[in-house]
Every structure is written in structure tokens, then in C-alpha cells.
Amino acid sequence: MAKTLSPVEKAKFVAAKQASRLVEDGMRVGLGTGSTAEWLVRCLGEMVRDEGLRIRAVPTSRRTADLARELGIEVVTLEEAGWLDLTIDGADEVDGELNLIKGGGAALLHEKIVATASDRMVVIADAAKRVETLGAFPLPVEIIPFGWQATKVLVEETMVGLDVLGREVALRIKDGEAVRTDEGNHILDLHLNRIGNARQLGLALNQIAGVVENGLFVDICDALVIGHGDGRVESYDLHGEAEETQFDFLASDNIFTDISD
Ligand SMILES: O=C[C@H](O)[C@H](O)[C@H](O)COP(=O)(O)O
């Protein structure tokens, strides 16, 4: 029996569906991580199965890799692909200049490597992810476990004098243990409330020896696809040019039909 999707899941789905149309036969495609990116992987899986789409995909996490393989998508390493035509990924926040916060699912390092090894990066998100200024979502920073307490102190000290509103830094814990990324590292979450200068903050964080990478994606995203719970999708490029598409949700069979064609 078809399960009813919540408005947020519908929003994520239509954003992913719209972005899946950017994927062409023969492309090398970076696959993001998270609940929105999962919808994309499902859409691409359908295209592989039903339309014979042939792509080589580089996943940004083990869980995305497992899902892609399960759906019959050819998975290769970034070394095998060499370079990517397109990466499509979710985000925790996106501002008007298409700067992002990523890493809510602890995949930011591989996501940044894959996105920057792509000709084009497109972000898919529900409307709640769009913000005026980044920072309400805690900024994830991937750190080496060795000496992590000292790294945390250095991160806290780095915040002094920067254009941020909060300075609380917390080691990410899950099930009573420090989270491990796919590279075996830990995550610090920086509760900054407002990030006035994302570029400056990202550079300052990456100067600290124990920091591997931070979740600020500045000048990496080329386009944004925002989904709404009513099936409306807005696509933006870097110049703020917008296009709108409407999907019609059929509750009976849980399928979205694009009615803009
Ligand atoms: O590490 C995880 C990624 O950066 C995700 O893309 C991000 O957290 C958004 O995830 P979701 O689509 O589940 O909100």
C-alpha cells in the first residue's frame, strides 16, 4: 500500500525529481547524502530501470552507495571516474548567494571533495532550507579524533573576533558515543546563530591543525532547486534567475505527475 508523504517529504521529492532531469545518458554523476539526496537516487534508479539511463555514479557516503547499488545504478570511485559532469546533493541551509551549510548527516568531507571535482553542483532542498543568513543550523566541522579536545578549544578561540552571534561548540554524540564519519573522524557542531562572513569563517577553521574540513560550501553550488509541499518547484541559478514547475501529487498512487509540460 502506498504510504502518504508528509508535505516536507513531498517537497524534497519534487525537488529531486526536477533535478533528475539534468542527468543525461553517459554522465558521471556525484550523488549526495541525506533524506533529499535519497529521493534523487530513487528517481535515478527508476530512470536506469525504466528508461535504460546509463550513468556512472560516485556516492558521497556508504549509505548512498548502498542505496544506489540496490537500485541498479553503477557505482564507481572518484578515482575511477576521474572527474564528474554533475553533482546533485541536499543542504542544511542555503543563502541567496547559494552558499551552503552541509554536514548534518556527517558526510561533508566526501560531499565537498565530490562537489569540487564536478563541472556543476546542483542543490536540492525543501523551502525551509532557504535562509537570508547562514548560521541558525549548527555548523558541522570534521576533526581528527587525536587530540580532539585541544582542537575544540582552538575552534572556540578562533570564533572570537569573527562575525558570529554564538560560540557554543559541541562534539556530536550519537547513541552515547562520539559520531564517526566515513573517514573515522569526529564532528564538532558550532552553534553560531548567525554567520556574517562565511568565506572568512571557513578559511579560519581550516587553518586549525586538527580540522579536516568544515561544512561551509562557498562558491561551490551553481544552481538551487527548491521544492514545496504543494508540488511547486523553483529552480535558481547563480544570477538569481528563477524558473517554476508544478507537479501534481496523486494521493491514490503516490506518484507525482509533472503537469507543466
Ligand atoms: O551530511 C549530510 C549532508 O550534508 C546532507 O546533504 C544535509 O545534511 C541535508 O540532509 P537532508 O536532505 O536530510 O536534510
The ligand as a MOL file (V3000), in Angstrom:
LIG
                    3D

  0  0  0     0  0            999 V3000
M  V30 BEGIN CTAB
M  V30 COUNTS 14 13 0 0 0
M  V30 BEGIN ATOM
M  V30 1 O 25.9680 15.3000 5.7200 0
M  V30 2 C 24.8640 15.4040 5.1810 0
M  V30 3 C 24.5630 16.2920 4.0770 0
M  V30 4 O 25.2960 17.4770 4.0390 0
M  V30 5 C 23.1010 16.4970 3.7480 0
M  V30 6 O 23.0570 16.8630 2.4110 0
M  V30 7 C 22.4110 17.5550 4.5480 0
M  V30 8 O 22.5590 17.2580 5.9340 0
M  V30 9 C 20.9210 17.6670 4.1970 0
M  V30 10 O 20.2640 16.4990 4.5320 0
M  V30 11 P 18.6970 16.3140 4.3560 0
M  V30 12 O 18.4190 16.2770 2.9050 0
M  V30 13 O 18.3880 15.0050 5.0360 0
M  V30 14 O 18.0580 17.4680 5.0630 0
M  V30 END ATOM
M  V30 BEGIN BOND
M  V30 1 2 1 2
M  V30 2 1 2 3
M  V30 3 1 3 4
M  V30 4 1 3 5
M  V30 5 1 5 6
M  V30 6 1 5 7
M  V30 7 1 7 8
M  V30 8 1 7 9
M  V30 9 1 9 10
M  V30 10 1 10 11
M  V30 11 2 11 12
M  V30 12 1 11 13
M  V30 13 1 11 14
M  V30 END BOND
M  V30 END CTAB
M  END
